[in-house]
Amino acid sequence: MTTDFSRGLWTKLAKSRKYRAQFVSAQARRAFAFQLRLILKKRELSQEKLAELSGLTQGVISRAADPNYGKLTITVIVKIANGLDMAYLGILVPFSEAAKWAFNLSEESVQVRTFE
């Protein structure tokens, strides 16, 4: 089902390459931070402990959990994933998939089972 909001977003995405780049950048930060905070809460894991497991500082973990921080590197993201005993896969997708994913971001959509 298409909403007025999604139609409006699609119109903006279709008109401007710059808007598409900004949209995806914001969504990537938002989604990673959201998922990281959720995993930490669900596992009752502190930022300090994850920092130790990841070989990073607590400050780096804190910035990664902040959706407004925009300078995470793939290296840092992979180290965080390793600290969580998870894999990080950065994949290229069409903007239509990015928009669908953004609309469907929820606790259920970002659940990751443990390796065990």
C-alpha positions as MATLAB code, in Angstrom:
seq = 'MTTDFSRGLWTKLAKSRKYRAQFVSAQARRAFAFQLRLILKKRELSQEKLAELSGLTQGVISRAADPNYGKLTITVIVKIANGLDMAYLGILVPFSEAAKWAFNLSEESVQVRTFE';
ca = [
       0.000    0.000    0.000;
       1.386    3.368   -0.998;
       0.896    6.309    1.335;
       1.039   10.013    0.563;
       4.283   10.097    2.545;
       5.918    7.332    0.508;
       4.722    8.902   -2.764;
       6.165   12.237   -1.639;
       9.441   10.625   -0.678;
       9.651    8.764   -3.971;
       9.034   12.011   -5.854;
      11.922   13.669   -3.979;
      14.185   10.657   -4.558;
      13.334   10.650   -8.265;
      14.050   14.356   -8.729;
      17.382   14.776   -7.000;
      20.555   12.740   -6.908;
      21.759   14.905   -4.006;
      18.563   14.155   -2.054;
      19.037   10.415   -2.706;
      22.589   10.563   -1.360;
      21.526   12.483    1.755;
      18.547   10.193    2.348;
      20.611    7.014    2.178;
      23.371    8.467    4.350;
      20.862    9.443    7.039;
      19.094    6.070    6.845;
      22.353    4.129    7.097;
      23.363    6.035   10.244;
      19.874    5.723   11.710;
      19.577    1.998   11.023;
      23.029    1.043   12.321;
      22.645    3.107   15.501;
      19.112    1.759   16.070;
      20.215   -1.834   15.604;
      23.307   -1.414   17.784;
      21.326    0.112   20.659;
      18.724   -2.631   20.381;
      21.337   -5.411   20.457;
      23.108   -3.860   23.440;
      19.825   -3.611   25.332;
      18.656   -7.098   24.423;
      21.984   -8.660   25.431;
      22.290   -6.435   28.506;
      25.705   -5.469   27.185;
      27.337   -2.176   28.162;
      29.149    0.069   25.733;
      32.278   -0.492   27.805;
      32.055   -4.278   27.446;
      31.374   -4.063   23.708;
      34.349   -1.723   23.363;
      36.536   -4.323   25.080;
      35.189   -7.130   22.867;
      35.632   -4.993   19.738;
      39.081   -3.613   20.493;
      37.700   -0.076   20.435;
      37.107    2.651   23.008;
      33.784    3.266   24.728;
      33.706    6.658   22.993;
      33.771    5.003   19.571;
      30.894    2.716   20.598;
      28.969    5.713   21.924;
      29.395    7.569   18.622;
      28.355    4.463   16.666;
      25.137    4.312   18.704;
      24.355    7.950   17.855;
      22.301    8.274   14.636;
      23.498   11.864   14.245;
      27.163   10.906   14.129;
      28.154   10.562   10.509;
      31.773    9.497   10.354;
      31.804    5.761   11.058;
      34.149    3.784    8.878;
      33.548    0.297    7.586;
      36.553   -0.778    9.665;
      34.848    0.416   12.865;
      31.524   -1.152   11.888;
      33.232   -4.486   11.169;
      35.072   -4.361   14.512;
      31.774   -3.725   16.305;
      30.170   -6.618   14.428;
      33.104   -8.857   15.386;
      32.745   -7.789   19.016;
      29.097   -8.850   18.832;
      30.125  -12.113   17.121;
      28.121  -11.082   14.069;
      28.837  -10.358   10.425;
      28.447   -6.989    8.743;
      27.527   -7.026    5.070;
      27.431   -3.701    3.301;
      25.636   -4.284    0.030;
      24.608   -2.065   -2.870;
      20.880   -1.915   -3.556;
      18.573    0.179   -5.740;
      17.028    3.238   -4.090;
      13.626    1.559   -4.199;
      14.948   -1.122   -1.838;
      16.531    1.485    0.444;
      13.250    3.365    0.696;
      11.294    0.163    1.463;
      13.825   -0.786    4.118;
      13.616    2.664    5.719;
       9.824    2.465    5.893;
       9.967   -0.987    7.493;
      12.690   -0.335   10.083;
      11.517   -1.918   13.321;
      12.816   -3.997   16.200;
      11.678   -7.122   14.376;
      13.366   -6.183   11.110;
      16.822   -5.816   12.690;
      16.907   -8.905   14.902;
      20.045  -11.010   14.547;
      20.347  -14.472   16.016;
      23.559  -15.363   17.783;
      26.073  -17.706   16.151;
      25.091  -20.497   18.492;
];
